[in-house]
Amino acid sequence: MEIGRLLDIKPSTLSGHLAALKRAGLVSSERQHREIQYAPRLDAVNGLVRFLLEDCCGGDEGACSGIGLTGQGCKTA
């Protein structure tokens, strides 16, 4: 597993994480012989990022300043 090698994660641990991402709809998978190829579902990932930016810090824009997101999508209360 290329991802596991790059991140230095055991294959069994990585499989569990990828399975959770698949259940969440963030990745798709395709079996290629003995391997499973995973790919991001960019529409879903973009939707998640959009949601996180729009709902950043529970709507408290001041709380976003500590993580460098002020003015980048934080809702004001």
ROLUM-794477 format. One record per residue (C-alpha): residue in three letters; x, y, z. Coordinates in Angstrom, 1 decimal, m for minus. Layout:
(site 'ALA'; (X; Y; Z));
...
***
This chain:
(site 'MET'; (0.0; 0.0; 0.0));
(site 'GLU'; (1.6; 3.2; m1.2));
(site 'ILE'; (m0.4; 5.4; 1.3));
(site 'GLY'; (0.6; 3.2; 4.2));
(site 'ARG'; (4.3; 3.3; 3.2));
(site 'LEU'; (4.3; 7.1; 2.8));
(site 'LEU'; (2.5; 7.5; 6.2));
(site 'ASP'; (4.3; 4.7; 7.9));
(site 'ILE'; (1.0; 3.1; 9.0));
(site 'LYS'; (0.4; m0.7; 9.3));
(site 'PRO'; (m1.8; m2.1; 6.5));
(site 'SER'; (m4.5; m3.3; 9.0));
(site 'THR'; (m4.7; 0.1; 10.6));
(site 'LEU'; (m4.9; 1.9; 7.2));
(site 'SER'; (m7.6; m0.5; 6.0));
(site 'GLY'; (m9.7; 0.4; 8.9));
(site 'HIS'; (m9.4; 4.1; 8.3));
(site 'LEU'; (m10.0; 3.7; 4.5));
(site 'ALA'; (m13.1; 1.6; 5.3));
(site 'ALA'; (m14.5; 4.4; 7.5));
(site 'LEU'; (m13.8; 6.9; 4.8));
(site 'LYS'; (m15.6; 4.7; 2.3));
(site 'ARG'; (m18.6; 4.3; 4.6));
(site 'ALA'; (m18.7; 8.1; 5.0));
(site 'GLY'; (m18.8; 8.4; 1.2));
(site 'LEU'; (m15.5; 10.3; 1.0));
(site 'VAL'; (m13.6; 7.6; m1.0));
(site 'SER'; (m14.6; 4.9; m3.5));
(site 'SER'; (m12.8; 1.6; m4.0));
(site 'GLU'; (m12.2; m0.9; m6.8));
(site 'ARG'; (m10.7; m4.3; m6.4));
(site 'GLN'; (m7.7; m4.9; m8.7));
(site 'HIS'; (m6.8; m8.6; m8.2));
(site 'ARG'; (m5.6; m8.9; m4.7));
(site 'GLU'; (m5.4; m5.1; m4.0));
(site 'ILE'; (m8.1; m2.6; m3.4));
(site 'GLN'; (m7.6; 0.8; m5.1));
(site 'TYR'; (m9.0; 3.7; m3.2));
(site 'ALA'; (m9.8; 7.1; m4.8));
(site 'PRO'; (m11.2; 10.3; m3.2));
(site 'ARG'; (m14.7; 11.3; m4.1));
(site 'LEU'; (m13.8; 14.9; m4.7));
(site 'ASP'; (m17.4; 16.1; m4.8));
(site 'ALA'; (m17.9; 14.7; m1.3));
(site 'VAL'; (m14.5; 15.9; 0.0));
(site 'ASN'; (m15.3; 19.4; m1.3));
(site 'GLY'; (m18.7; 19.3; 0.3));
(site 'LEU'; (m17.1; 18.4; 3.6));
(site 'VAL'; (m14.5; 21.1; 3.4));
(site 'ARG'; (m17.2; 23.7; 2.4));
(site 'PHE'; (m19.3; 22.6; 5.4));
(site 'LEU'; (m16.3; 22.9; 7.8));
(site 'LEU'; (m15.4; 26.3; 6.6));
(site 'GLU'; (m19.0; 27.6; 6.7));
(site 'ASP'; (m19.6; 26.3; 10.1));
(site 'CYS'; (m16.1; 27.0; 11.4));
(site 'CYS'; (m15.6; 27.3; 15.2));
(site 'GLY'; (m19.4; 27.1; 15.9));
(site 'GLY'; (m20.0; 30.5; 14.2));
(site 'ASP'; (m17.6; 32.4; 16.5));
(site 'GLU'; (m15.4; 34.2; 14.0));
(site 'GLY'; (m13.0; 35.3; 16.8));
(site 'ALA'; (m12.3; 31.6; 17.6));
(site 'CYS'; (m11.3; 31.1; 13.9));
(site 'SER'; (m8.5; 33.7; 14.1));
(site 'GLY'; (m6.3; 31.3; 16.1));
(site 'ILE'; (m6.3; 28.8; 13.2));
(site 'GLY'; (m5.9; 31.3; 10.5));
(site 'LEU'; (m9.4; 31.2; 9.0));
(site 'THR'; (m10.8; 34.6; 9.9));
(site 'GLY'; (m12.7; 36.0; 6.9));
(site 'GLN'; (m12.5; 32.7; 5.0));
(site 'GLY'; (m16.0; 31.4; 5.6));
(site 'CYS'; (m16.6; 31.7; 9.4));
(site 'LYS'; (m20.2; 32.6; 10.0));
(site 'THR'; (m20.8; 35.3; 12.5));
(site 'ALA'; (m23.2; 34.5; 15.3));
***
